Amino acid sequence: MSIKHKAIRGAVWSGIQNWGSQMGSLLIFFVLARLLSPEAFGLVALANVFLAFMRLFLEQGFGHAIIQRQDLEPEHLNTAFWINLASGLLLAAVGVAISAPVAGLFGQPSLTPILQWFSLLFVISALGQVQQSILERRFEYKAIAARWLFATVAGGGVGIAMALLGAGVWSLVGQQIVYEVVGAVTLWLCSDWRPGLQVSMRHFRDLFQVGIHIMGFSYLNFFSTRANEFLVGYFFSPVELGFYTVAQRVLFAMTQLLVQTSRDVALPTFSRLQEDPERFRRAFYLATQLTSAIAMPTFLGMAVLAPELVRVLFGEQWLPAAPLMQILALLGILRSITFFKGSVFVAMGKSSWWFWITVLEAGLNLLGFAIAYRWGIYAVAAASVVQAYIVFPVGQWAVCKLTQDRLGRYLRVFISPLLCAVAMAGAILLVKTVVANALSPLSIILVGTGFGAVLYVGLIRWLAPQLFEQMLDIARVMVSKSSPKVD
């Protein structure tokens, strides 16, 4: 089977995984948001920031190294597995030991037992990391889709049941633990690989040479993307963190739905094409253009309809999250263009470039927070958007250097989708203004979405007919499972 065919089949199953798990988790999230208070979400968000930071010491970049490496040997997999497991056990012990001091740092004693239970997730996560990487390397996204779908349904069912029984914040804790356990078990059932005892320092060094840059990137990416949650939790109340978390959660879910499907397949695909610059560049252009052509109108439409979406999906108590969603939608647009740059750097053996760009992002993000926090969480969200747009040309210049192309030529592929998306958003805003007093929030969403979708498709067909044909071609492939044309 050709790389192209594997990539398309992988994209289909990755899409099933992302859309199924994200739609399922969003539905569960909406239900829990109506059953629980913003404060409960804020407390779990604080615990998750701690969990995410500690998890950086667990991942070590071995997963990316396994996917990227051309001459993978059994000893690479065994070495990665046992080091991950040992790290998970150590981190679980450390997490339990420091849970009380961390809760005291935020002035939230009720965080202590939550952090202690979450510490178990380090071991559970370590058991499935190598299995996940092997499946991705083999383009076995059907198994990965099963993992996420089963875990989402099981975790969500437990969380909702606990919320209905009055468990409060523990509903979110139970949901996350069951999600991780079911996910790890499913990976082992879907994969035929089992760890052996052949471990060597040479194979560790092979993985570490790639993983060290990925690990460094992960640390910096945490400070670039998750540090705001930590700082909001420290400087603001759990309720405000709850609003910020909901807005971030919607942004993350939309990114997963619209962009992650393609990125999951991008790294193994780009890695196979690293010796063929022309095919590499065409694959990269096709992936970024098609993804952004879908993501741009979606994020702009979400920004216009954010107040109505919050009322319908979360309830009136979550309305302060609507302006945050509108601000962060601008970040979503940028991510739709830049989401593939990490896959390009890793596939081309330039993960150190990704590291230094993330250094810049993290530094500007912390500087932006230091300037903006005195004006509240809305200013903090705006500062994160400004930081991303400042770094954008630097990252894209580096990508163009690797793909042997000019930055101006690359950016021109996004002009038509962006113009069409802006025109669509303006039209939706106009329609919303006209019918605001006559229709319910749900009706406004349905009318605005339907009108905007028809208008956008018509504009794309008129202004960018080649892109329109490529989108139709991809749609046909996903139905027929045949290979698309790449003009």
C-alpha positions as CSV (number, residue, x, y, z in Angstrom):
1,M,0.0,0.0,0.0
2,S,1.4,3.5,-0.9
3,I,2.2,6.1,1.6
4,K,-0.6,8.3,0.2
5,H,-3.1,5.5,0.6
6,K,-2.0,4.8,4.1
7,A,-2.2,8.5,5.0
8,I,-5.7,8.8,3.6
9,R,-6.9,5.7,5.4
10,G,-5.2,6.9,8.5
11,A,-6.9,10.3,8.2
12,V,-10.3,8.6,7.9
13,W,-9.8,6.6,11.1
14,S,-8.1,9.5,12.8
15,G,-11.1,11.6,11.9
16,I,-13.5,9.0,13.3
17,Q,-11.4,9.0,16.5
18,N,-11.2,12.7,16.9
19,W,-14.8,13.5,15.9
20,G,-16.2,10.6,17.8
21,S,-14.3,11.2,21.0
22,Q,-14.4,15.0,20.8
23,M,-18.2,15.1,20.0
24,G,-18.8,12.6,22.8
25,S,-16.6,14.4,25.3
26,L,-18.2,17.7,24.4
27,L,-21.7,16.3,24.9
28,I,-20.6,14.9,28.3
29,F,-18.9,18.2,29.1
30,F,-22.1,20.1,28.3
31,V,-24.1,17.8,30.6
32,L,-21.6,18.1,33.4
33,A,-21.4,21.9,33.0
34,R,-25.2,22.1,33.7
35,L,-24.9,19.7,36.7
36,L,-21.8,21.2,38.3
37,S,-20.7,24.7,39.4
38,P,-17.9,26.8,37.8
39,E,-16.0,26.4,41.0
40,A,-15.9,22.6,40.6
41,F,-14.5,23.0,37.1
42,G,-11.9,25.5,38.4
43,L,-10.7,23.1,41.1
44,V,-10.2,20.2,38.7
45,A,-8.6,22.6,36.2
46,L,-6.0,23.5,38.9
47,A,-5.4,19.8,39.5
48,N,-5.0,19.2,35.8
49,V,-2.4,21.9,35.5
50,F,-0.4,20.1,38.1
51,L,-1.0,16.8,36.4
52,A,0.0,18.2,33.0
53,F,3.2,19.7,34.4
54,M,4.2,16.5,36.2
55,R,3.4,14.5,33.0
56,L,6.1,16.4,31.2
57,F,8.7,14.3,33.2
58,L,6.9,11.1,32.0
59,E,6.7,11.5,28.3
60,Q,10.4,12.4,27.5
61,G,9.7,12.6,23.7
62,F,10.1,8.8,23.2
63,G,6.7,8.6,21.4
64,H,7.7,11.0,18.7
65,A,11.1,9.3,18.4
66,I,9.5,5.9,17.9
67,I,7.2,7.3,15.1
68,Q,10.0,9.2,13.4
69,R,12.8,6.6,13.5
70,Q,13.5,4.8,10.3
71,D,15.4,1.8,11.6
72,L,13.3,0.9,14.7
73,E,14.5,-2.1,16.7
74,P,12.8,-4.2,19.4
75,E,15.2,-2.8,22.0
76,H,14.1,0.7,21.3
77,L,10.5,-0.2,22.2
78,N,11.5,-2.2,25.3
79,T,13.8,0.6,26.5
80,A,11.1,3.2,26.1
81,F,8.5,1.1,27.9
82,W,10.5,0.3,31.0
83,I,11.8,3.8,31.4
84,N,8.3,5.2,31.0
85,L,6.9,2.8,33.6
86,A,9.7,3.5,36.1
87,S,9.1,7.2,35.6
88,G,5.3,6.8,36.1
89,L,5.8,5.0,39.4
90,L,8.2,7.6,40.7
91,L,6.0,10.5,39.6
92,A,3.0,8.9,41.3
93,A,4.9,8.7,44.6
94,V,6.1,12.3,44.2
95,G,2.6,13.5,43.4
96,V,1.1,12.0,46.5
97,A,3.9,13.4,48.7
98,I,3.6,17.0,47.4
99,S,-0.2,17.2,47.0
100,A,-0.8,19.0,50.3
101,P,1.9,21.7,49.8
102,V,0.6,22.3,46.2
103,A,-3.0,22.7,47.5
104,G,-1.7,25.1,50.2
105,L,0.1,27.2,47.5
106,F,-3.3,27.9,45.9
107,G,-5.1,28.3,49.2
108,Q,-7.4,25.4,48.3
109,P,-7.1,22.5,50.9
110,S,-9.8,20.5,49.1
111,L,-7.3,20.1,46.2
112,T,-5.2,17.6,48.3
113,P,-7.2,14.4,47.8
114,I,-7.9,15.3,44.2
115,L,-4.2,15.6,43.5
116,Q,-3.5,12.4,45.2
117,W,-6.0,10.5,43.1
118,F,-4.8,12.1,39.9
119,S,-1.2,10.9,40.8
120,L,-2.3,7.4,39.9
121,L,-2.8,8.5,36.3
122,F,1.0,8.7,35.8
123,V,1.3,4.9,36.1
124,I,-1.8,4.3,33.9
125,S,-0.5,6.7,31.2
126,A,3.0,5.1,31.2
127,L,1.5,1.7,30.4
128,G,0.0,2.9,27.2
129,Q,2.5,5.3,25.7
130,V,4.6,2.9,23.6
131,Q,1.5,1.0,22.5
132,Q,0.0,4.3,21.2
133,S,3.2,5.2,19.3
134,I,3.5,1.8,17.7
135,L,-0.1,2.0,16.4
136,E,0.5,5.5,15.0
137,R,3.7,4.4,13.3
138,R,1.8,1.6,11.6
139,F,-1.1,3.9,10.6
140,E,-3.4,1.7,12.7
141,Y,-5.8,4.6,13.5
142,K,-8.8,2.2,13.7
143,A,-7.4,0.8,16.9
144,I,-6.6,4.3,18.2
145,A,-10.2,5.4,17.4
146,A,-11.5,2.5,19.4
147,R,-9.4,3.4,22.3
148,W,-10.6,7.0,22.5
149,L,-14.3,6.2,21.8
150,F,-14.5,3.4,24.5
151,A,-12.7,5.6,27.0
152,T,-14.8,8.6,26.3
153,V,-18.1,6.7,26.7
154,A,-17.0,4.9,29.8
155,G,-15.5,7.9,31.5
156,G,-18.4,10.1,30.6
157,G,-21.0,7.6,31.8
158,V,-19.3,7.4,35.2
159,G,-18.9,11.2,35.5
160,I,-22.5,11.9,34.7
161,A,-23.8,9.2,37.0
162,M,-21.7,10.5,39.9
163,A,-22.9,14.1,39.2
164,L,-26.5,13.0,39.3
165,L,-25.8,11.2,42.6
166,G,-24.5,14.5,44.0
167,A,-20.7,13.7,44.0
168,G,-19.9,17.3,42.9
169,V,-16.2,17.8,42.0
170,W,-15.5,14.1,42.4
171,S,-17.7,13.5,39.3
172,L,-14.9,15.1,37.2
173,V,-12.2,13.1,39.0
174,G,-14.0,9.8,38.5
175,Q,-14.6,10.6,34.8
176,Q,-10.9,11.2,34.2
177,I,-9.6,8.1,36.0
178,V,-12.0,5.8,34.3
179,Y,-11.2,7.4,30.9
180,E,-7.5,6.8,31.4
181,V,-7.9,3.2,32.6
182,V,-10.2,2.1,29.8
183,G,-8.0,3.9,27.3
184,A,-4.9,2.0,28.5
185,V,-6.6,-1.4,28.5
186,T,-8.0,-0.8,25.0
187,L,-4.5,-0.1,23.7
188,W,-3.2,-3.3,25.0
189,L,-6.1,-5.3,23.6
190,C,-5.6,-3.7,20.1
191,S,-1.8,-4.0,19.9
192,D,0.1,-7.3,19.5
193,W,3.4,-5.8,20.9
194,R,4.4,-6.8,24.4
195,P,7.5,-5.5,26.3
196,G,10.6,-7.7,26.6
197,L,13.5,-7.4,28.9
198,Q,16.1,-6.3,26.2
199,V,17.1,-2.8,27.4
200,S,20.3,-1.1,26.4
201,M,21.9,2.3,26.9
202,R,22.7,2.6,23.1
203,H,19.0,2.3,22.2
204,F,18.2,4.8,25.0
205,R,20.6,7.3,23.4
206,D,19.0,6.7,20.0
207,L,15.6,7.7,21.4
208,F,16.9,10.4,23.6
209,Q,18.7,12.3,20.8
210,V,15.3,13.0,19.2
211,G,13.3,13.0,22.5
212,I,15.4,15.6,24.3
213,H,14.3,18.3,21.9
214,I,10.7,17.1,22.0
215,M,10.9,17.0,25.8
216,G,12.3,20.5,25.9
217,F,9.6,21.6,23.6
218,S,7.0,20.0,25.9
219,Y,8.3,21.9,28.9
220,L,8.3,25.2,27.0
221,N,4.9,24.5,25.4
222,F,3.5,24.0,28.8
223,F,4.6,27.4,29.9
224,S,3.4,28.8,26.6
225,T,-0.1,27.2,26.6
226,R,-0.9,25.9,30.1
227,A,0.9,28.4,32.3
228,N,-2.0,30.8,31.9
229,E,-4.3,28.3,33.7
230,F,-1.8,28.0,36.5
231,L,-1.4,31.7,36.8
232,V,-5.1,32.4,36.5
233,G,-5.7,29.9,39.3
234,Y,-3.1,31.6,41.5
235,F,-4.1,35.2,40.9
236,F,-7.8,34.8,40.4
237,S,-10.6,32.8,42.0
238,P,-11.6,29.2,41.1
239,V,-14.8,30.5,39.6
240,E,-12.9,32.8,37.2
241,L,-10.6,29.9,36.4
242,G,-13.7,27.8,35.7
243,F,-14.8,30.3,33.1
244,Y,-11.3,30.4,31.6
245,T,-11.2,26.6,31.5
246,V,-14.5,26.3,29.7
247,A,-13.3,28.7,27.0
248,Q,-10.0,26.9,26.7
249,R,-11.8,23.6,26.6
250,V,-14.0,24.7,23.7
251,L,-10.9,26.0,21.8
252,F,-9.1,22.7,22.4
253,A,-12.1,20.6,21.3
254,M,-12.6,22.7,18.1
255,T,-8.9,22.4,17.3
256,Q,-9.1,18.6,17.8
257,L,-12.1,18.3,15.6
258,L,-10.9,20.5,12.8
259,V,-7.1,20.1,12.8
260,Q,-5.9,17.2,14.9
261,T,-7.2,14.6,12.4
262,S,-4.8,15.7,9.8
263,R,-1.9,16.3,12.2
264,D,-2.1,12.8,13.6
265,V,-1.3,11.4,10.1
266,A,1.1,14.2,9.2
267,L,4.2,13.1,11.2
268,P,4.4,9.5,10.0
269,T,3.5,10.7,6.4
270,F,6.1,13.5,6.4
271,S,8.7,11.2,7.9
272,R,8.3,8.9,4.9
273,L,8.7,11.8,2.5
274,Q,11.7,13.6,4.1
275,E,14.0,12.4,1.2
276,D,11.7,13.8,-1.5
277,P,11.4,17.6,-1.1
278,E,8.9,18.1,-3.8
279,R,6.4,15.5,-2.6
280,F,7.0,16.7,1.0
281,R,6.1,20.3,0.0
282,R,3.0,19.2,-1.9
283,A,1.8,17.1,1.0
284,F,2.4,19.9,3.5
285,Y,0.6,22.5,1.4
286,L,-2.4,20.2,0.8
287,A,-2.7,19.4,4.5
288,T,-2.4,23.0,5.7
289,Q,-4.6,24.6,3.1
290,L,-7.5,22.1,3.4
291,T,-7.4,22.1,7.2
292,S,-7.4,25.9,7.4
293,A,-10.1,26.2,4.8
294,I,-12.4,24.4,7.2
295,A,-11.1,25.8,10.5
296,M,-11.1,29.5,9.6
297,P,-14.9,29.8,9.0
298,T,-15.6,27.6,11.9
299,F,-13.7,29.7,14.5
300,L,-15.0,33.0,13.1
301,G,-18.5,31.7,13.1
302,M,-18.1,30.5,16.7
303,A,-16.8,33.9,17.7
304,V,-19.9,35.6,16.3
305,L,-22.3,33.1,17.9
306,A,-20.5,32.6,21.2
307,P,-23.1,34.2,23.5
308,E,-25.9,32.0,22.0
309,L,-23.7,28.9,22.1
310,V,-22.9,29.4,25.8
311,R,-26.6,30.0,26.7
312,V,-27.7,26.8,24.8
313,L,-24.9,24.5,25.7
314,F,-23.8,25.5,29.2
315,G,-26.6,27.7,30.6
316,E,-26.8,31.3,31.8
317,Q,-24.4,30.8,34.7
318,W,-21.5,30.4,32.2
319,L,-22.2,33.6,30.2
320,P,-18.9,35.3,31.4
321,A,-17.1,32.6,29.4
322,A,-18.5,33.9,26.0
323,P,-16.1,36.9,25.6
324,L,-13.2,34.6,26.4
325,M,-14.4,32.2,23.6
326,Q,-14.6,35.1,21.2
327,I,-11.1,36.2,22.0
328,L,-9.6,32.7,21.8
329,A,-11.3,32.1,18.5
330,L,-8.7,34.3,16.9
331,L,-6.1,32.0,18.4
332,G,-7.9,29.0,16.8
333,I,-7.6,30.6,13.4
334,L,-3.8,30.9,13.7
335,R,-3.5,27.4,15.0
336,S,-5.2,26.1,11.9
337,I,-2.3,27.5,9.9
338,T,0.6,26.6,12.2
339,F,-0.6,23.3,13.6
340,F,1.6,21.3,11.2
341,K,4.9,23.0,11.8
342,G,5.9,20.7,14.7
343,S,5.3,17.6,12.4
344,V,7.5,19.3,9.8
345,F,10.4,20.0,12.2
346,V,10.3,16.4,13.7
347,A,10.0,14.7,10.3
348,M,12.9,16.7,8.8
349,G,15.1,16.0,11.8
350,K,15.0,19.7,13.0
351,S,13.2,19.3,16.3
352,S,15.7,21.7,17.8
353,W,14.2,24.4,15.7
354,W,10.8,23.7,17.2
355,F,12.4,23.9,20.6
356,W,13.8,27.4,20.1
357,I,10.7,28.8,18.6
358,T,8.8,27.5,21.6
359,V,11.3,29.3,23.8
360,L,10.3,32.5,22.2
361,E,6.6,31.7,22.6
362,A,6.9,30.8,26.2
363,G,8.9,33.9,27.0
364,L,6.4,36.2,25.3
365,N,3.5,34.4,26.9
366,L,4.8,34.9,30.4
367,L,5.6,38.6,29.6
368,G,2.1,39.1,28.2
369,F,0.6,37.7,31.4
370,A,2.8,39.8,33.6
371,I,1.5,42.9,31.7
372,A,-2.2,41.9,31.3
373,Y,-3.2,40.2,34.5
374,R,-4.0,43.4,36.4
375,W,-6.9,44.0,33.9
376,G,-8.5,40.6,34.4
377,I,-8.9,37.3,32.6
378,Y,-10.1,38.9,29.4
379,A,-6.9,40.8,29.1
380,V,-4.9,37.7,29.8
381,A,-6.7,35.9,27.0
382,A,-6.1,38.8,24.6
383,A,-2.4,38.8,25.5
384,S,-2.0,35.1,24.6
385,V,-3.5,35.9,21.2
386,V,-1.1,38.8,20.6
387,Q,1.8,36.6,21.6
388,A,0.8,34.0,19.0
389,Y,0.6,36.5,16.2
390,I,4.0,38.0,17.0
391,V,5.7,34.5,16.8
392,F,3.7,33.4,13.8
393,P,6.0,34.8,11.0
394,V,9.1,33.4,12.7
395,G,7.8,29.8,12.8
396,Q,6.4,30.0,9.3
397,W,9.7,31.3,7.9
398,A,11.5,28.3,9.5
399,V,9.0,25.9,7.9
400,C,9.4,27.5,4.5
401,K,13.2,27.1,4.8
402,L,12.8,23.4,5.4
403,T,10.3,23.0,2.5
404,Q,12.5,25.1,0.2
405,D,9.9,27.7,-0.5
406,R,9.3,31.4,-0.1
407,L,7.2,32.6,2.9
408,G,5.1,34.9,0.6
409,R,4.2,32.1,-1.8
410,Y,3.2,29.8,1.1
411,L,1.0,32.5,2.8
412,R,-0.9,33.2,-0.5
413,V,-2.6,29.9,-0.3
414,F,-4.6,31.1,2.7
415,I,-5.8,34.4,1.3
416,S,-9.0,33.1,-0.4
417,P,-10.2,31.0,2.6
418,L,-9.5,33.9,5.0
419,L,-11.4,36.4,2.8
420,C,-14.3,34.0,2.4
421,A,-14.4,33.3,6.1
422,V,-14.4,37.0,7.1
423,A,-17.2,37.7,4.6
424,M,-19.2,34.8,6.1
425,A,-18.7,36.0,9.7
426,G,-19.8,39.5,8.7
427,A,-23.0,38.1,7.1
428,I,-23.8,35.9,10.1
429,L,-23.4,39.0,12.4
430,L,-25.8,40.9,10.2
431,V,-28.4,38.1,10.2
432,K,-28.0,37.7,14.0
433,T,-28.6,41.5,14.5
434,V,-31.7,41.4,12.4
435,V,-33.4,38.4,14.0
436,A,-32.0,38.8,17.6
437,N,-35.4,39.9,19.1
438,A,-37.5,37.5,17.0
439,L,-35.7,34.1,17.5
440,S,-34.5,32.0,20.4
441,P,-30.7,31.5,20.9
442,L,-31.0,28.0,19.5
443,S,-32.8,29.3,16.4
444,I,-30.2,32.0,15.9
445,I,-27.5,29.4,16.0
446,L,-29.2,27.2,13.5
447,V,-30.1,30.0,11.1
448,G,-26.7,31.6,11.4
449,T,-24.8,28.4,10.9
450,G,-26.9,27.2,7.9
451,F,-26.7,30.6,6.2
452,G,-23.0,31.0,6.9
453,A,-22.1,27.5,5.6
454,V,-24.0,28.0,2.3
455,L,-22.5,31.4,1.8
456,Y,-18.9,30.2,2.6
457,V,-19.1,27.2,0.2
458,G,-20.5,29.4,-2.5
459,L,-17.7,32.0,-2.0
460,I,-15.0,29.3,-2.0
461,R,-16.4,27.8,-5.2
462,W,-16.3,31.3,-6.8
463,L,-13.0,32.7,-5.5
464,A,-11.0,29.5,-5.1
465,P,-12.3,26.8,-7.6
466,Q,-9.2,24.7,-7.4
467,L,-9.4,24.5,-3.6
468,F,-13.1,23.7,-3.9
469,E,-12.3,20.8,-6.2
470,Q,-9.6,19.5,-3.8
471,M,-12.1,19.6,-0.9
472,L,-14.6,17.6,-3.0
473,D,-11.9,15.2,-3.9
474,I,-11.0,14.5,-0.3
475,A,-14.7,14.0,0.5
476,R,-14.9,11.4,-2.3
477,V,-11.8,9.6,-0.9
478,M,-13.3,9.4,2.5
479,V,-16.4,7.7,1.0
480,S,-14.7,5.5,-1.5
481,K,-11.3,5.0,0.2
482,S,-9.5,5.6,-3.1
483,S,-6.5,7.9,-3.4
484,P,-7.1,11.6,-4.1
485,K,-5.5,13.7,-6.7
486,V,-2.8,16.1,-5.5
487,D,-2.4,18.9,-8.1
